[in-house]
């Protein structure tokens, strides 16, 4: 069975199972299927994806958080002609109920198909049900999303930071987190311990790499061979 045929089969099964759920939708693009689920229906939907005999998504490959603020915007613009210093400071402001998202990647070993599940969260209180009871592998994934983006997973057995320090302030992968950080740490020989202080690094504007047109990278290009001048052989010197 080809990939397209497997995707057709999976799409048919999803339509049949969730046909009565008007607020659950899925789209198929680039040979992938993404299921969009409301936050309050996430756990039951994930349970169906795991237990339904025609789906059997028995493996959770990844869980990641997303900050959708400034989505699709770029601070720098470059071109083949050179470097543009103009900065577009307009920020994309999503609705309060959709700034954050949690994305799940599931695999069915039995059926040999994959699916992506996406749910949007509130910007002021991003909380969603944990799926650790369904897939134990989601434990550390959810802790990472909590640590770096501040997303709360209700029902998680041990929701605490996993990559940053216990006393770390803020969530580094949020778009509004300052690049220079909030605090810095150093060892104080007088106190004989590590101390935290307000960050002293000044914000700098970094110049991105400039990409210019270069015919050396065009397909079929070959360097020109240097011209060689023919030199006539000189006769023997007169005696």
C-alpha positions as CSV (number, residue, x, y, z in Angstrom):
1,X,0.0,0.0,0.0
2,X,1.4,3.4,-1.0
3,X,1.6,6.4,1.3
4,X,-1.2,8.2,-0.5
5,X,-3.5,5.1,0.0
6,X,-2.6,4.9,3.7
7,X,-3.5,8.6,4.1
8,X,-6.8,8.1,2.3
9,X,-7.6,5.2,4.6
10,X,-6.7,7.2,7.7
11,X,-8.7,10.2,6.5
12,X,-11.8,8.1,6.0
13,X,-11.4,6.6,9.5
14,X,-11.1,10.0,11.1
15,X,-14.2,11.3,9.2
16,X,-16.2,8.3,10.3
17,X,-15.1,8.5,14.0
18,X,-15.4,12.3,14.5
19,X,-18.2,13.1,12.0
20,X,-20.5,14.2,14.9
21,X,-17.8,16.4,16.5
22,X,-18.3,19.7,14.6
23,X,-15.5,21.5,16.5
24,X,-12.9,18.8,15.6
25,X,-11.4,19.2,12.2
26,X,-8.4,17.9,10.3
27,X,-6.5,19.0,7.2
28,X,-4.2,17.1,4.9
29,X,-1.2,18.8,3.4
30,X,2.3,17.8,2.3
31,X,1.4,14.1,2.8
32,X,0.6,14.7,6.5
33,X,-2.7,14.9,8.5
34,X,-3.2,17.4,11.3
35,X,-6.1,17.0,13.7
36,X,-7.2,20.2,15.4
37,X,-9.0,19.6,18.7
38,X,-10.5,22.0,21.3
39,X,-8.7,22.1,24.6
40,X,-11.6,20.8,26.6
41,X,-11.9,17.7,24.3
42,X,-8.2,16.9,24.0
43,X,-8.0,14.0,26.5
44,X,-11.0,12.1,25.2
45,X,-9.9,12.6,21.6
46,X,-6.5,11.3,22.4
47,X,-8.0,8.4,24.2
48,X,-10.0,7.6,21.1
49,X,-7.0,7.9,18.9
50,X,-5.2,5.3,21.0
51,X,-8.0,2.9,21.7
52,X,-10.0,2.9,18.4
53,X,-9.4,-0.4,16.7
54,X,-9.1,1.2,13.3
55,X,-6.5,3.8,14.5
56,X,-4.4,2.3,17.4
57,X,-2.0,5.2,17.8
58,X,0.0,3.4,20.4
59,X,3.1,5.6,20.5
60,X,3.6,9.3,21.4
61,X,6.6,10.5,19.5
62,X,6.7,14.1,20.7
63,X,4.8,16.8,22.5
64,X,5.9,20.4,22.0
65,X,4.6,23.8,22.8
66,X,4.3,26.7,20.4
67,X,4.1,30.5,21.0
68,X,2.1,31.9,18.0
69,X,2.7,35.6,18.8
70,X,4.6,37.3,16.0
71,X,3.8,34.2,13.8
72,X,5.0,34.6,10.3
73,X,6.8,37.9,11.0
74,X,10.6,38.4,10.5
75,X,12.6,41.1,12.1
76,X,15.1,41.2,9.3
77,X,14.7,41.3,5.5
78,X,17.4,40.2,3.2
79,X,17.7,39.9,-0.6
80,X,20.2,38.8,-3.2
81,X,21.1,42.4,-3.9
82,X,22.3,43.0,-0.4
83,X,21.2,43.7,3.1
84,X,18.1,45.6,4.3
85,X,18.3,47.2,7.7
86,X,14.6,48.0,7.8
87,X,12.8,46.4,10.7
88,X,9.1,45.7,10.8
89,X,8.1,46.1,14.4
90,X,4.5,45.2,13.8
91,X,3.7,42.1,15.9
92,X,1.0,39.6,15.1
93,X,-1.5,39.6,18.0
94,X,-3.5,36.4,18.1
95,X,-6.8,36.1,19.9
96,X,-6.4,35.6,23.7
97,X,-7.6,32.0,23.3
98,X,-5.0,31.1,20.7
99,X,-1.6,32.6,21.5
100,X,-0.2,29.2,22.6
101,X,-0.6,25.8,21.2
102,X,0.4,22.2,22.1
103,X,1.3,19.9,19.2
104,X,1.4,16.1,19.6
105,X,2.9,13.6,17.1
106,X,1.5,10.1,17.3
107,X,2.5,6.9,15.6
108,X,0.6,3.7,15.1
109,X,3.1,0.8,14.9
110,X,0.3,-1.7,14.0
111,X,-1.3,0.4,11.3
112,X,1.9,2.1,10.1
113,X,0.5,5.6,10.0
114,X,1.2,8.9,11.8
115,X,-0.9,11.9,12.8
116,X,-0.3,15.4,14.2
117,X,-2.8,16.7,16.9
118,X,-2.9,20.4,17.6
119,X,-4.9,22.3,20.3
120,X,-4.9,26.1,21.0
121,X,-4.6,27.5,24.6
122,X,-5.4,30.7,26.4
123,X,-2.6,33.3,26.6
124,X,-3.2,34.3,30.2
125,X,-3.6,30.8,31.6
126,X,-2.3,28.1,29.1
127,X,-3.5,24.9,30.6
128,X,-4.4,21.5,29.0
129,X,-5.0,18.0,30.3
130,X,-1.9,15.8,30.5
131,X,-1.7,12.7,28.4
132,X,0.8,10.9,30.6
133,X,-1.9,8.4,31.6
134,X,-2.3,7.4,27.9
135,X,1.4,7.5,26.9
136,X,4.1,7.4,29.6
137,X,6.6,8.9,27.1
138,X,4.8,12.2,27.3
139,X,6.1,12.8,30.8
140,X,9.3,14.5,29.9
141,X,7.9,16.1,26.8
142,X,5.2,17.9,28.9
143,X,7.8,19.0,31.5
144,X,9.9,20.5,28.7
145,X,6.9,22.5,27.3
146,X,6.1,23.7,30.9
147,X,9.7,24.7,31.5
148,X,10.4,26.6,28.2
149,X,6.9,28.0,27.5
150,X,5.0,28.0,30.8
151,X,2.3,25.6,29.5
152,X,0.5,23.8,32.4
153,X,-0.5,20.2,32.0
154,X,-3.3,19.3,34.4
155,X,-2.9,15.9,36.0
156,X,0.8,15.6,35.3
157,X,2.4,13.5,38.1
158,X,5.6,15.7,38.5
159,X,5.3,19.0,36.6
160,X,8.6,20.8,37.3
161,X,11.4,22.3,35.3
162,X,13.6,19.9,33.4
163,X,16.1,22.0,31.4
164,X,16.6,25.3,33.3
165,X,17.6,25.8,36.9
166,X,15.1,25.5,39.7
167,X,15.3,29.3,40.5
168,X,15.1,30.3,36.8
169,X,12.8,33.2,36.1
170,X,10.5,33.2,33.1
171,X,10.2,30.8,30.1
172,X,13.0,31.1,27.5
173,X,11.0,30.1,24.4
174,X,8.3,32.7,24.8
175,X,8.5,35.3,22.1
176,X,8.5,38.1,24.6
177,X,11.3,36.7,26.7
178,X,14.4,39.0,26.4
179,X,17.3,37.7,24.5
180,X,19.7,38.7,27.2
181,X,17.7,36.9,29.9
182,X,16.4,38.1,33.3
183,X,19.2,37.3,35.7
184,X,22.8,36.2,35.7
185,X,24.7,34.0,38.1
186,X,28.3,34.0,39.4
187,X,30.3,32.5,42.2
188,X,30.9,34.8,45.1
189,X,34.1,33.9,46.9
190,X,33.2,35.9,50.0
191,X,29.8,34.2,50.4
192,X,31.3,30.9,49.1
193,X,28.2,30.2,47.0
194,X,26.5,31.0,43.7
195,X,24.6,34.3,43.7
196,X,21.9,35.6,41.3
197,X,22.0,39.2,40.1
198,X,20.1,41.4,37.6
199,X,21.5,40.9,34.1
200,X,24.3,43.3,33.1
201,X,24.5,42.4,29.4
202,X,23.5,45.3,27.1
203,X,21.2,44.4,24.3
204,X,23.0,44.4,20.9
205,X,21.6,44.5,17.4
206,X,23.1,41.7,15.4
207,X,23.6,41.8,11.7
208,X,22.4,38.7,10.0
209,X,24.3,36.8,7.3
210,X,23.8,38.4,3.8
211,X,22.9,36.0,1.0
212,X,24.0,37.3,-2.4
213,X,23.6,35.8,-5.9
214,X,26.6,33.7,-6.9
215,X,26.8,31.9,-10.2
216,X,29.2,29.4,-8.8
217,X,26.2,27.6,-7.3
218,X,24.1,27.5,-10.4
219,X,23.5,24.1,-11.9
220,X,25.8,23.2,-14.7
221,X,28.3,26.0,-14.1
222,X,31.9,25.2,-14.8
223,X,34.9,27.4,-14.3
224,X,36.4,28.9,-17.5
225,X,39.7,27.4,-18.4
226,X,42.5,30.0,-18.5
227,X,43.8,30.8,-22.0
228,X,47.3,29.5,-22.6
229,X,49.5,31.4,-25.1
230,X,51.5,29.3,-27.5
231,X,55.2,30.1,-27.3
232,X,57.3,29.4,-30.4
233,X,60.4,27.3,-29.8
234,X,63.6,29.4,-30.3
235,X,66.3,28.0,-32.5
236,X,69.8,27.1,-31.3
237,X,71.9,30.0,-30.5
238,X,74.6,31.1,-33.1
239,X,78.1,30.0,-32.3
